[in-house]
Amino acid sequence: MTTVYDFTARDIDGNERSLLEFRGKLLLIVNVASQCGFTPQYKGLEELHRKYADKGVEVLGFPCNQFGKQEPGDAAEIKDFCSTMYDVTFPVFAKIDVNGAQAHPLYNYLTREKGGGLLGRGIKWNFTKFLIGRDGHVLGRFAPTFTPEQLDGVIARAL
């Protein structure tokens, strides 16, 4: 049976990484963007990461430019933005597509496992969040309007 551990992704520095390195951790996978109305959620995501890192929780950010072209920068610009604006310490990956023919295989898996309700399975906007259990299976999907602060209790219960 497929899990998130079966996928690889290129990180923001261009290194191919196996998600198997996160085995046994609770993961929060988020498609992020630097010029989105939800961009301030980076702050809350980083707070969750710092609060729960020692309990085996990892936030993984996947920049995406598919929604309103809100992530136009290259890898260096994205990395600089994350560092200088939000002091991001969680892993950020290279820019990907989350929908369509060029969608990253990880996102094809995530949206197959947890569709988007009445609107279909595709990602509707930046900062859609997927909570992944320690076994690598999708526990839940959360809309961009569901804030990191609201996720705090969900994560605490999942631990």
Buried (B, 14 or more C-beta within 10 A) or exposed (E): EEBBBBBBBBBBEEEEBEBEEBBEBBBBBBBBBBBBEBBBBBBBBBBBBBEBBEEEBBBBBBBBBBBEEBBEBEBEEBBEBBEEEBEBEBBBBBBBBBBEEEBBEBBBBBBEBBEBEEEEBBBBBBBBBBBBBBEBBBBBBBEBEBBBEEBBEBBEEBE
